[in-house]
Amino acid sequence: MSQADLAAVSGIDRVRISRVERGLQDLGVVRVTALAAALDCVPGDLIKRL
């Protein structure tokens, strides 16, 4: 899935998605949940375990 496709499905701006992928920006719970729904997974799958 492209960043543009993910942005369209999740409602999150493509630039923000790019910044998150590059580690330049973090997301809050609401946006992580939106991304998880768009990717058909649970939010925990998107969060790196420490």
C-alpha positions in Angstrom: 0.0 0.0 0.0 1.4 3.4 -0.9 1.5 6.3 1.5 -1.1 8.1 -0.6 -3.4 5.0 -0.4 -2.9 4.7 3.4 -3.5 8.4 3.8 -6.8 8.2 1.9 -8.0 5.2 3.9 -6.9 6.3 7.3 -7.6 10.0 7.0 -4.1 10.9 8.0 -2.1 13.3 5.9 0.5 11.6 3.6 3.2 14.0 4.8 2.6 12.9 8.4 2.7 9.2 7.4 6.0 9.9 5.7 7.4 11.6 8.7 6.3 8.7 11.0 8.0 6.2 8.7 11.2 8.1 8.8 11.1 8.4 12.6 10.7 12.1 12.6 7.2 12.2 14.2 5.2 10.2 16.7 1.5 9.4 16.5 -1.1 9.6 19.3 -3.5 6.8 20.2 -6.3 8.1 17.9 -4.0 8.1 14.8 -2.4 4.8 15.6 -5.9 3.3 15.9 -6.8 4.8 12.5 -3.7 3.4 10.9 -4.4 0.0 12.4 -7.9 0.0 11.0 -6.7 1.0 7.6 -4.1 -1.8 7.6 -6.6 -4.4 9.1 -4.5 -5.1 12.2 -4.6 -4.2 15.9 -2.8 -1.1 17.2 -0.4 -3.2 19.2 1.0 -4.6 15.9 2.2 -1.1 14.9 3.9 -0.3 18.2 7.5 -1.5 18.7 8.1 -3.3 21.9 10.7 -1.8 24.2 
